Amino acid sequence: MAADNMSKDGRTGQIRIFAENNDKVPAISITLRQAGNADAPDLYLTVEPTSLTFEGEGAAPQEVKVTPSVETLAWSATAEDDAAAWITVEEGNGTFTVSVQDNPEESRRTGRIIVTPSEPSAEAKAVIVVQEGKIVPPSLTVTPTDPLAWEYDDLNQAYLTVTAVNCTWTAKAVDEEGKATDWISLTPDKNDTQLNVRPATRNTTASSRSGYIIISVDAEGVDEVRIAASQTAAPDHFSTFNNDIDLNTLGFSWARSNLNPRYPDDLFLYPWSSWEINILSDGVNFNPNTGKFDGTGHKLSFNIITDRKELNDEMNYVIPDGDYIVGPAKPAPEDPDDLATSDPFTILQGRKTSSFWAPYQGFWYLTLTDGATDGDMAPIITGTVTITKQADGNTLYRFDFDLTDDMNNRITGTYEGSIGLYVNGVQIPE
């Protein structure tokens, strides 16, 4: 007996009859054909709702109602493909209940439940299931958190790894009283995962300085991270010597000097000229690619101030003979805090500055090791350099030194030879 055809379309089936215990008797096939039912109702399912959204963790089950167009139209509901691993479906009377496991990831995930009718002519329905990612509370982790300490002339960076979860971090530098301070430089990297910390300048004062790096986030309930930072005071002297120095024992054998005269019609005309003099021993070389001195040896570096010098009739620039007095720079008339001017026949005394590129300014004796100034040194604070031009050359001079450093060591000696003068980058023939 055939069941009623619920479709307007006809359908075909087949019955196969086999002989029992006799393989030699061929099977008989009977084809059944059933006409379409002109009065068949439309077959379909309605599901409500068609989508479900669950929290990432601890989500309560939700129910979906299934309504067939006729009572005889049965259905079944199952999670599709990989979604079956985290979606559970329990069928009920006209409904099914959907439960989800906790989402172990922070990102949301999506799956489908397919509701399949018993009649092939009816279309299956899909219910979309969306589960949010697990909620991770905001947090802040900084490593390391040990106090940061620098020597007065150390500008090396320290690196802090910053991990902020579900929040945004910022950093600031403060002094002991909690006020903003600018001696600590803070630079986040482009990915906001690292904070680069270093002193903004060398400490040239007689007092140490300290403060804190404070890293905080824009979320409540997350404690800020405070990291102590300090830098030692500058020493009261920079000379590494405890005795007098005889320059004649150091093998000074050549020199390289620079003069950059201004044009006569320069609107910013200076009434003086500054000559950069470098007297060097064997083993020290000038690197034209870097503009610095390489090698290992001794270097005596200073700037002498003369009256403004122009090109003479012999197409040369000449340092006037005389005694040049070592002393500090004079305040600029327009800005007393700017030590920018000097009188003729003076030499700027040595001082160590916060400049990264040129910390040794003025008059210095330095030892070089592979170009590095990490050996003996002495800033020249007072004294006299007597300069005498030699008659047998354009750039040949005699220098007689009678100097003292910041430990009152006496530094004396003589250099006689070429100063290796370059004017606007062009060497003057000797």
VOPAGU-2260 file (C-alpha; in pm, 1 decimal, decimal comma):
REM VOPAGU-2260
SITE   aa  ch    i         X         Y         Z
SITE  MET   A    0       0,0       0,0       0,0
SITE  ALA   A    1     137,1     339,0     -92,9
SITE  ALA   A    2     114,8     642,8     130,5
SITE  ASP   A    3     -69,2     947,7       4,6
SITE  ASN   A    4     140,1    1158,5    -230,0
SITE  MET   A    5     182,2    1496,4     -60,6
SITE  SER   A    6     323,9    1650,0    -377,9
SITE  LYS   A    7     163,2    1776,3    -690,6
SITE  ASP   A    8     428,6    1589,4    -887,1
SITE  GLY   A    9     410,6    1219,7    -966,3
SITE  ARG   A   10     664,8     981,7    -825,8
SITE  THR   A   11     816,1     645,4    -911,8
SITE  GLY   A   12     950,5     359,2    -703,4
SITE  GLN   A   13    1061,2      -1,5    -748,7
SITE  ILE   A   14    1016,2    -331,5    -566,7
SITE  ARG   A   15    1275,5    -607,4    -612,3
SITE  ILE   A   16    1175,0    -972,5    -544,8
SITE  PHE   A   17    1449,2   -1232,8    -486,9
SITE  ALA   A   18    1420,1   -1615,0    -468,7
SITE  GLU   A   19    1511,8   -1743,4    -124,2
SITE  ASN   A   20    1807,0   -1987,3    -107,7
SITE  ASN   A   21    1837,4   -2010,3    -484,9
SITE  ASP   A   22    2084,0   -1781,5    -656,4
SITE  LYS   A   23    2004,8   -1922,2    -998,1
SITE  VAL   A   24    1657,0   -1772,5   -1009,0
SITE  PRO   A   25    1678,3   -1412,0   -1132,3
SITE  ALA   A   26    1517,2   -1132,1    -930,0
SITE  ILE   A   27    1194,6    -977,8   -1047,3
SITE  SER   A   28    1148,6    -598,7   -1052,1
SITE  ILE   A   29     812,1    -429,9   -1011,7
SITE  THR   A   30     793,3     -59,2   -1092,1
SITE  LEU   A   31     542,8     150,9    -900,9
SITE  ARG   A   32     413,8     480,4   -1026,1
SITE  GLN   A   33     197,1     716,1    -827,0
SITE  ALA   A   34      25,2    1012,5    -979,4
SITE  GLY   A   35      71,3    1362,9    -841,4
SITE  ASN   A   36    -182,4    1493,2    -592,2
SITE  ALA   A   37    -356,4    1787,5    -747,0
SITE  ASP   A   38    -488,5    1883,2    -404,0
SITE  ALA   A   39    -152,6    1847,7    -225,0
SITE  PRO   A   40     -77,2    2135,4      12,6
SITE  ASP   A   41     237,5    2347,8     -12,6
SITE  LEU   A   42     510,0    2192,6     202,0
SITE  TYR   A   43     750,6    2415,4     392,0
SITE  LEU   A   44     898,9    2486,8     732,6
SITE  THR   A   45     912,2    2811,7     923,8
SITE  VAL   A   46    1181,7    2865,9    1190,4
SITE  GLU   A   47    1182,7    3145,3    1443,8
SITE  PRO   A   48    1428,7    3301,2    1513,6
SITE  THR   A   49    1657,4    3245,5    1218,1
SITE  SER   A   50    1971,9    3350,7    1404,1
SITE  LEU   A   51    2101,9    3317,9    1759,3
SITE  THR   A   52    2378,3    3507,0    1938,3
SITE  PHE   A   53    2551,2    3370,8    2250,2
SITE  GLU   A   54    2795,0    3518,4    2498,2
SITE  GLY   A   55    3146,6    3381,4    2486,4
SITE  GLU   A   56    3129,2    3214,0    2827,8
SITE  GLY   A   57    2845,3    3078,8    3042,7
SITE  ALA   A   58    2580,7    3135,4    2775,1
SITE  ALA   A   59    2225,8    3015,2    2853,0
SITE  PRO   A   60    2054,7    2774,7    2605,5
SITE  GLN   A   61    1816,6    2928,6    2352,8
SITE  GLU   A   62    1508,8    2782,9    2182,7
SITE  VAL   A   63    1403,1    2781,8    1819,2
SITE  LYS   A   64    1042,9    2720,1    1715,9
SITE  VAL   A   65     974,9    2508,2    1404,6
SITE  THR   A   66     636,2    2531,3    1234,7
SITE  PRO   A   67     557,0    2290,6     946,1
SITE  SER   A   68     296,2    2388,2     690,7
SITE  VAL   A   69     109,7    2060,2     759,9
SITE  GLU   A   70     110,7    1846,0    1069,8
SITE  THR   A   71     232,9    1540,1     881,1
SITE  LEU   A   72     554,6    1718,3     773,8
SITE  ALA   A   73     824,4    1599,3    1011,2
SITE  TRP   A   74    1171,7    1755,8    1052,4
SITE  SER   A   75    1511,1    1709,9    1216,9
SITE  ALA   A   76    1777,0    1961,8    1325,5
SITE  THR   A   77    2153,9    1908,6    1337,2
SITE  ALA   A   78    2462,3    2134,6    1367,8
SITE  GLU   A   79    2652,2    2161,3    1040,9
SITE  ASP   A   80    3011,1    2042,4     988,1
SITE  ASP   A   81    3267,7    2178,1    1238,1
SITE  ALA   A   82    3000,0    2361,8    1433,6
SITE  ALA   A   83    2886,9    2024,9    1574,1
SITE  ALA   A   84    3196,7    2031,8    1793,8
SITE  TRP   A   85    3066,4    2328,8    1996,9
SITE  ILE   A   86    2690,8    2348,4    1920,4
SITE  THR   A   87    2447,3    2101,0    2081,8
SITE  VAL   A   88    2091,8    2060,0    1947,2
SITE  GLU   A   89    1812,0    1892,8    2146,1
SITE  GLU   A   90    1484,3    1843,0    1959,0
SITE  GLY   A   91    1155,6    1891,5    2137,4
SITE  ASN   A   92     785,2    1914,2    2048,4
SITE  GLY   A   93     778,5    2180,6    1777,6
SITE  THR   A   94    1102,4    2333,3    1903,4
SITE  PHE   A   95    1466,3    2257,1    1946,7
SITE  THR   A   96    1705,9    2389,2    2209,5
SITE  VAL   A   97    2052,7    2513,4    2121,5
SITE  SER   A   98    2343,2    2512,6    2366,0
SITE  VAL   A   99    2703,5    2618,8    2306,1
SITE  GLN   A  100    3029,0    2539,6    2478,0
SITE  ASP   A  101    3243,7    2824,0    2614,3
SITE  ASN   A  102    3450,4    2990,3    2342,8
SITE  PRO   A  103    3821,3    2945,5    2425,3
SITE  GLU   A  104    3922,9    3222,8    2184,4
SITE  GLU   A  105    3883,9    3600,7    2201,1
SITE  SER   A  106    3745,8    3613,6    1845,5
SITE  ARG   A  107    3381,1    3534,2    1768,7
SITE  ARG   A  108    3280,9    3215,2    1585,2
SITE  THR   A  109    2987,3    3126,6    1362,7
SITE  GLY   A  110    2807,7    2803,8    1276,4
SITE  ARG   A  111    2480,3    2681,8    1126,7
SITE  ILE   A  112    2199,8    2448,5    1230,6
SITE  ILE   A  113    2022,3    2282,4     936,6
SITE  VAL   A  114    1652,7    2199,2     982,3
SITE  THR   A  115    1567,6    1925,7     731,7
SITE  PRO   A  116    1201,7    1840,2     644,9
SITE  SER   A  117    1091,2    1480,0     596,0
SITE  GLU   A  118     956,4    1551,5     249,9
SITE  PRO   A  119    1227,4    1615,2     -14,1
SITE  SER   A  120    1006,9    1864,3    -191,7
SITE  ALA   A  121    1016,2    2095,1     111,6
SITE  GLU   A  122    1316,3    2325,7     145,0
SITE  ALA   A  123    1557,0    2290,1     437,5
SITE  LYS   A  124    1604,6    2588,2     668,4
SITE  ALA   A  125    1922,8    2720,9     833,9
SITE  VAL   A  126    1961,6    2890,5    1171,2
SITE  ILE   A  127    2277,8    3099,3    1207,7
SITE  VAL   A  128    2455,3    3065,3    1543,5
SITE  VAL   A  129    2703,3    3337,1    1646,7
SITE  GLN   A  130    2910,8    3316,0    1962,9
SITE  GLU   A  131    3113,5    3610,4    2087,9
SITE  GLY   A  132    3475,3    3565,7    2190,3
SITE  LYS   A  133    3559,4    3507,4    2550,4
SITE  ILE   A  134    3584,5    3825,4    2753,9
SITE  VAL   A  135    3939,2    3887,9    2873,6
SITE  PRO   A  136    3957,3    4149,6    3149,4
SITE  PRO   A  137    4189,4    4446,2    3084,5
SITE  SER   A  138    4540,9    4402,5    3219,3
SITE  LEU   A  139    4885,1    4563,4    3203,9
SITE  THR   A  140    5220,7    4388,5    3217,9
SITE  VAL   A  141    5558,3    4562,7    3196,9
SITE  THR   A  142    5895,3    4387,3    3194,7
SITE  PRO   A  143    6140,7    4448,0    3340,1
SITE  THR   A  144    6035,5    4666,6    3632,3
SITE  ASP   A  145    6375,1    4692,8    3799,9
SITE  PRO   A  146    6496,2    5047,8    3872,0
SITE  LEU   A  147    6680,5    5211,7    3582,8
SITE  ALA   A  148    7009,7    5383,2    3659,7
SITE  TRP   A  149    7250,1    5574,1    3433,0
SITE  GLU   A  150    7586,4    5736,0    3482,9
SITE  TYR   A  151    7594,3    6112,1    3426,2
SITE  ASP   A  152    7718,0    6074,8    3065,4
SITE  ASP   A  153    7530,1    5758,5    2971,8
SITE  LEU   A  154    7262,1    5804,3    2705,6
SITE  ASN   A  155    7204,7    5436,3    2629,8
SITE  GLN   A  156    6846,8    5320,6    2593,0
SITE  ALA   A  157    6663,5    5077,3    2817,9
SITE  TYR   A  158    6383,3    4874,2    2665,4
SITE  LEU   A  159    6056,6    4799,0    2844,5
SITE  THR   A  160    5816,1    4542,1    2701,6
SITE  VAL   A  161    5458,4    4661,4    2753,7
SITE  THR   A  162    5160,2    4427,4    2714,3
SITE  ALA   A  163    4816,5    4588,3    2747,6
SITE  VAL   A  164    4513,9    4358,2    2704,8
SITE  ASN   A  165    4180,1    4513,6    2606,6
SITE  CYS   A  166    4304,2    4861,2    2693,5
SITE  THR   A  167    4541,8    5131,9    2572,2
SITE  TRP   A  168    4857,0    5231,8    2760,1
SITE  THR   A  169    5039,1    5562,2    2794,6
SITE  ALA   A  170    5365,2    5653,7    2965,9
SITE  LYS   A  171    5497,8    5965,1    3134,6
SITE  ALA   A  172    5806,8    6068,2    3327,7
SITE  VAL   A  173    5776,7    6249,8    3660,3
SITE  ASP   A  174    6014,2    6372,0    3929,9
SITE  GLU   A  175    6010,3    6269,8    4295,0
SITE  GLU   A  176    5720,7    6509,7    4358,1
SITE  GLY   A  177    5512,2    6370,3    4073,6
SITE  LYS   A  178    5566,1    6668,7    3844,6
SITE  ALA   A  179    5646,7    6619,6    3476,8
SITE  THR   A  180    6018,2    6605,1    3404,6
SITE  ASP   A  181    6200,6    6628,4    3073,6
SITE  TRP   A  182    6532,6    6466,1    3159,8
SITE  ILE   A  183    6384,6    6121,7    3086,5
SITE  SER   A  184    6307,3    6053,4    2719,9
SITE  LEU   A  185    6021,8    5808,2    2647,3
SITE  THR   A  186    5961,7    5672,9    2295,8
SITE  PRO   A  187    5703,0    5398,6    2226,1
SITE  ASP   A  188    5771,9    5179,2    1924,7
SITE  LYS   A  189    5535,9    5183,2    1626,8
SITE  ASN   A  190    5353,1    4870,6    1748,9
SITE  ASP   A  191    5299,7    5006,3    2101,2
SITE  THR   A  192    5459,6    4694,2    2248,1
SITE  GLN   A  193    5788,5    4846,1    2361,7
SITE  LEU   A  194    5888,6    5163,8    2542,9
SITE  ASN   A  195    6238,2    5298,0    2479,7
SITE  VAL   A  196    6374,1    5489,9    2778,9
SITE  ARG   A  197    6694,6    5692,9    2810,6
SITE  PRO   A  198    6821,4    6018,6    2958,2
SITE  ALA   A  199    6738,6    6303,0    2721,8
SITE  THR   A  200    7075,7    6467,6    2794,0
SITE  ARG   A  201    7393,4    6403,2    2987,6
SITE  ASN   A  202    7377,2    6531,9    3343,9
SITE  THR   A  203    7620,9    6823,0    3352,9
SITE  THR   A  204    7515,1    6941,5    3698,8
SITE  ALA   A  205    7667,5    6864,8    4038,2
SITE  SER   A  206    7341,0    6704,8    4156,0
SITE  SER   A  207    7204,5    6362,1    4075,5
SITE  ARG   A  208    6854,3    6344,0    3937,4
SITE  SER   A  209    6579,3    6089,6    3984,3
SITE  GLY   A  210    6218,3    6024,9    3896,9
SITE  TYR   A  211    5972,8    5763,8    3783,7
SITE  ILE   A  212    5839,1    5622,9    3460,2
SITE  ILE   A  213    5465,3    5573,0    3506,4
SITE  ILE   A  214    5279,7    5344,4    3266,4
SITE  SER   A  215    4900,2    5337,3    3296,6
SITE  VAL   A  216    4596,7    5227,5    3094,1
SITE  ASP   A  217    4254,7    5371,2    3012,2
SITE  ALA   A  218    4062,4    5099,9    3199,4
SITE  GLU   A  219    3939,3    5097,7    3554,8
SITE  GLY   A  220    4070,8    4847,2    3802,9
SITE  VAL   A  221    4416,6    4813,9    3643,3
SITE  ASP   A  222    4706,7    4936,4    3856,1
SITE  GLU   A  223    4968,9    5162,0    3702,6
SITE  VAL   A  224    5329,8    5048,5    3683,3
SITE  ARG   A  225    5594,8    5274,5    3836,4
SITE  ILE   A  226    5962,4    5225,0    3754,4
SITE  ALA   A  227    6227,5    5427,0    3936,2
SITE  ALA   A  228    6490,7    5604,6    3724,6
SITE  SER   A  229    6805,1    5789,8    3828,2
SITE  GLN   A  230    7121,0    5945,1    3685,2
SITE  THR   A  231    7434,4    6027,9    3877,5
SITE  ALA   A  232    7571,5    6379,0    3917,0
SITE  ALA   A  233    7848,8    6499,6    3693,3
SITE  PRO   A  234    8188,8    6464,5    3859,6
SITE  ASP   A  235    8357,2    6775,8    3995,6
SITE  HIS   A  236    8643,5    6714,4    3753,1
SITE  PHE   A  237    8695,0    6527,9    3425,5
SITE  SER   A  238    9069,7    6498,1    3418,8
SITE  THR   A  239    9192,5    6143,5    3472,2
SITE  PHE   A  240    9542,6    6258,8    3567,7
SITE  ASN   A  241    9696,8    6305,3    3910,4
SITE  ASN   A  242   10022,4    6451,6    3783,3
SITE  ASP   A  243   10164,7    6698,9    3533,1
SITE  ILE   A  244   10173,8    6609,6    3162,7
SITE  ASP   A  245   10466,7    6662,7    2927,6
SITE  LEU   A  246   10319,1    6688,1    2577,9
SITE  ASN   A  247   10662,7    6640,2    2422,3
SITE  THR   A  248   10657,6    6273,8    2534,0
SITE  LEU   A  249   10334,2    6190,5    2351,6
SITE  GLY   A  250   10462,2    6191,8    1993,5
SITE  PHE   A  251   10253,2    6471,5    1844,3
SITE  SER   A  252   10359,0    6472,5    1478,9
SITE  TRP   A  253   10089,7    6622,0    1258,0
SITE  ALA   A  254    9783,3    6843,9    1264,3
SITE  ARG   A  255    9457,3    6906,3    1087,8
SITE  SER   A  256    9276,2    7237,4    1124,3
SITE  ASN   A  257    8968,3    7406,0     985,7
SITE  LEU   A  258    8869,2    7761,4     909,0
SITE  ASN   A  259    8531,0    7850,3     762,1
SITE  PRO   A  260    8550,6    8223,6     687,3
SITE  ARG   A  261    8236,0    8414,0     608,7
SITE  TYR   A  262    8182,8    8610,4     291,7
SITE  PRO   A  263    8264,7    8982,7     317,6
SITE  ASP   A  264    7905,1    9079,1     240,1
SITE  ASP   A  265    7758,8    8831,8     490,2
SITE  LEU   A  266    7465,9    9000,1     664,7
SITE  PHE   A  267    7558,5    8810,4     981,8
SITE  LEU   A  268    7916,3    8936,9     977,6
SITE  TYR   A  269    8122,1    8829,1    1278,4
SITE  PRO   A  270    8407,6    9054,9    1399,4
SITE  TRP   A  271    8624,5    8750,5    1475,2
SITE  SER   A  272    8737,5    8420,6    1324,2
SITE  SER   A  273    8745,0    8081,1    1494,8
SITE  TRP   A  274    9018,2    7831,1    1402,6
SITE  GLU   A  275    8964,2    7465,5    1491,1
SITE  ILE   A  276    9307,9    7314,9    1565,2
SITE  ASN   A  277    9372,2    6940,9    1611,8
SITE  ILE   A  278    9728,1    6829,8    1692,1
SITE  LEU   A  279    9772,1    6453,0    1668,5
SITE  SER   A  280   10015,8    6171,3    1722,9
SITE  ASP   A  281   10107,0    5886,5    1489,9
SITE  GLY   A  282    9835,7    5620,2    1487,6
SITE  VAL   A  283    9552,3    5870,5    1460,7
SITE  ASN   A  284    9391,2    5921,9    1119,3
SITE  PHE   A  285    9121,4    6150,6     984,5
SITE  ASN   A  286    8823,0    5972,8     826,4
SITE  PRO   A  287    8677,8    6199,4     553,7
SITE  ASN   A  288    8364,3    5984,5     534,2
SITE  THR   A  289    8267,1    6050,7     894,8
SITE  GLY   A  290    8452,7    6375,9     958,9
SITE  LYS   A  291    8602,1    6217,0    1273,6
SITE  PHE   A  292    8939,9    6091,6    1386,1
SITE  ASP   A  293    9002,0    5716,6    1393,3
SITE  GLY   A  294    9285,4    5506,7    1521,8
SITE  THR   A  295    9476,2    5493,1    1849,4
SITE  GLY   A  296    9691,5    5772,1    1989,7
SITE  HIS   A  297    9678,9    6123,8    2132,6
SITE  LYS   A  298    9478,1    6429,5    2034,8
SITE  LEU   A  299    9501,9    6792,7    2145,0
SITE  SER   A  300    9195,8    6981,4    2024,3
SITE  PHE   A  301    9114,1    7351,1    2069,4
SITE  ASN   A  302    8959,4    7657,6    1903,5
SITE  ILE   A  303    9153,8    7980,1    1886,8
SITE  ILE   A  304    8984,9    8317,1    1835,0
SITE  THR   A  305    9146,2    8586,3    1622,7
SITE  ASP   A  306    9038,9    8910,6    1463,1
SITE  ARG   A  307    8832,7    8841,6    1156,4
SITE  LYS   A  308    9069,5    8716,1     888,7
SITE  GLU   A  309    9020,3    8747,3     514,6
SITE  LEU   A  310    9223,4    8603,9     231,1
SITE  ASN   A  311    9554,1    8794,1     208,8
SITE  ASP   A  312    9749,5    8898,5    -100,6
SITE  GLU   A  313    9935,6    8568,2     -95,3
SITE  MET   A  314    9603,6    8384,2    -115,2
SITE  ASN   A  315    9638,8    8252,4     237,2
SITE  TYR   A  316    9484,0    8284,3     582,4
SITE  VAL   A  317    9728,2    8353,3     864,4
SITE  ILE   A  318    9699,8    8309,2    1240,5
SITE  PRO   A  319    9847,2    8618,2    1410,3
SITE  ASP   A  320   10150,4    8562,9    1631,6
SITE  GLY   A  321   10092,8    8612,6    2000,5
SITE  ASP   A  322    9984,3    8472,2    2334,8
SITE  TYR   A  323    9637,3    8314,7    2337,0
SITE  ILE   A  324    9470,1    8297,4    2678,9
SITE  VAL   A  325    9251,6    7998,8    2774,8
SITE  GLY   A  326    8922,0    8096,4    2935,4
SITE  PRO   A  327    8543,1    8062,3    2923,4
SITE  ALA   A  328    8321,6    8189,2    2645,8
SITE  LYS   A  329    8150,5    8523,2    2696,0
SITE  PRO   A  330    7771,3    8557,8    2718,5
SITE  ALA   A  331    7608,7    8673,8    2397,8
SITE  PRO   A  332    7486,6    9034,0    2428,7
SITE  GLU   A  333    7138,2    8944,1    2310,8
SITE  ASP   A  334    7113,9    8632,8    2532,9
SITE  PRO   A  335    7321,6    8619,2    2854,8
SITE  ASP   A  336    7250,5    8246,4    2887,5
SITE  ASP   A  337    7412,6    8176,6    2550,1
SITE  LEU   A  338    7789,9    8137,7    2592,2
SITE  ALA   A  339    7860,3    8218,0    2230,1
SITE  THR   A  340    8123,7    8490,7    2192,6
SITE  SER   A  341    8492,7    8530,9    2266,6
SITE  ASP   A  342    8756,0    8801,1    2235,1
SITE  PRO   A  343    9048,4    8775,8    1992,5
SITE  PHE   A  344    9359,8    8606,8    2126,2
SITE  THR   A  345    9157,5    8369,1    2343,1
SITE  ILE   A  346    9094,5    7995,5    2342,6
SITE  LEU   A  347    8772,0    7847,3    2475,4
SITE  GLN   A  348    8837,8    7633,6    2784,6
SITE  GLY   A  349    8735,9    7267,8    2783,4
SITE  ARG   A  350    8392,3    7166,2    2898,4
SITE  LYS   A  351    8181,7    6853,2    2870,7
SITE  THR   A  352    7832,3    6905,4    2736,6
SITE  SER   A  353    7512,5    6706,7    2696,3
SITE  SER   A  354    7561,1    6687,6    2319,4
SITE  PHE   A  355    7557,6    6327,6    2200,2
SITE  TRP   A  356    7767,1    6402,3    1892,0
SITE  ALA   A  357    8018,2    6646,9    2040,4
SITE  PRO   A  358    8040,3    6612,1    2418,9
SITE  TYR   A  359    8400,5    6740,7    2438,7
SITE  GLN   A  360    8391,5    7107,9    2347,4
SITE  GLY   A  361    8662,4    7368,5    2379,1
SITE  PHE   A  362    9019,7    7274,9    2475,4
SITE  TRP   A  363    9080,0    6902,4    2550,0
SITE  TYR   A  364    9360,9    6653,4    2564,3
SITE  LEU   A  365    9216,2    6311,7    2470,8
SITE  THR   A  366    9352,6    5964,2    2416,3
SITE  LEU   A  367    9186,5    5767,2    2138,3
SITE  THR   A  368    9148,1    5389,2    2119,3
SITE  ASP   A  369    9020,2    5282,1    1780,2
SITE  GLY   A  370    8861,1    5625,5    1755,8
SITE  ALA   A  371    8683,8    5600,7    2092,5
SITE  THR   A  372    8748,6    5856,3    2367,4
SITE  ASP   A  373    8739,4    5610,4    2654,2
SITE  GLY   A  374    9093,1    5654,9    2791,2
SITE  ASP   A  375    9285,0    5929,8    2968,5
SITE  MET   A  376    9159,6    6282,8    2915,9
SITE  ALA   A  377    9193,3    6631,9    3053,6
SITE  PRO   A  378    8991,4    6949,3    2990,7
SITE  ILE   A  379    9217,5    7252,9    2968,5
SITE  ILE   A  380    9080,8    7523,3    3197,5
SITE  THR   A  381    9349,4    7792,1    3213,2
SITE  GLY   A  382    9682,3    7874,3    3058,2
SITE  THR   A  383    9852,3    8025,3    2757,5
SITE  VAL   A  384    9932,9    7906,1    2406,2
SITE  THR   A  385   10202,4    8110,7    2232,3
SITE  ILE   A  386   10171,9    8087,3    1852,8
SITE  THR   A  387   10451,3    8186,7    1617,7
SITE  LYS   A  388   10425,1    8157,0    1239,4
SITE  GLN   A  389   10729,2    8003,3    1074,8
SITE  ALA   A  390   10871,3    8189,6     778,0
SITE  ASP   A  391   10928,8    7891,2     553,7
SITE  GLY   A  392   10570,9    7776,1     488,8
SITE  ASN   A  393   10210,9    7885,9     445,1
SITE  THR   A  394   10076,2    7673,7     731,9
SITE  LEU   A  395   10388,1    7611,4     946,9
SITE  TYR   A  396   10363,4    7732,3    1307,5
SITE  ARG   A  397   10517,1    7682,4    1648,2
SITE  PHE   A  398   10286,8    7627,1    1947,1
SITE  ASP   A  399   10422,4    7662,2    2302,8
SITE  PHE   A  400   10178,3    7527,1    2562,3
SITE  ASP   A  401   10164,2    7624,8    2930,1
SITE  LEU   A  402    9829,0    7494,9    3053,1
SITE  THR   A  403    9640,5    7355,9    3354,4
SITE  ASP   A  404    9350,3    7110,0    3365,3
SITE  ASP   A  405    9057,3    7095,2    3608,3
SITE  MET   A  406    9276,4    6908,2    3861,0
SITE  ASN   A  407    9540,3    7183,4    3846,6
SITE  ASN   A  408    9782,0    6953,1    3668,6
SITE  ARG   A  409   10029,4    7147,6    3458,7
SITE  ILE   A  410   10036,6    7054,4    3089,1
SITE  THR   A  411   10335,0    7183,5    2894,0
SITE  GLY   A  412   10511,9    7118,4    2567,6
SITE  THR   A  413   10578,1    7236,7    2215,1
SITE  TYR   A  414   10446,6    7149,6    1870,5
SITE  GLU   A  415   10623,8    7276,4    1561,8
SITE  GLY   A  416   10501,7    7197,5    1212,4
SITE  SER   A  417   10212,2    7229,0     975,3
SITE  ILE   A  418    9863,3    7288,2    1110,0
SITE  GLY   A  419    9715,2    7111,8     804,0
SITE  LEU   A  420    9478,2    7398,9     733,0
SITE  TYR   A  421    9156,0    7339,8     540,2
SITE  VAL   A  422    8949,4    7642,3     438,0
SITE  ASN   A  423    8589,9    7562,5     347,8
SITE  GLY   A  424    8700,7    7202,9     298,2
SITE  VAL   A  425    8994,5    7286,1      66,4
SITE  GLN   A  426    9348,0    7229,2     193,6
SITE  ILE   A  427    9587,0    7525,7     185,2
SITE  PRO   A  428    9921,8    7423,4      35,7
SITE  GLU   A  429   10204,9    7409,1     287,4
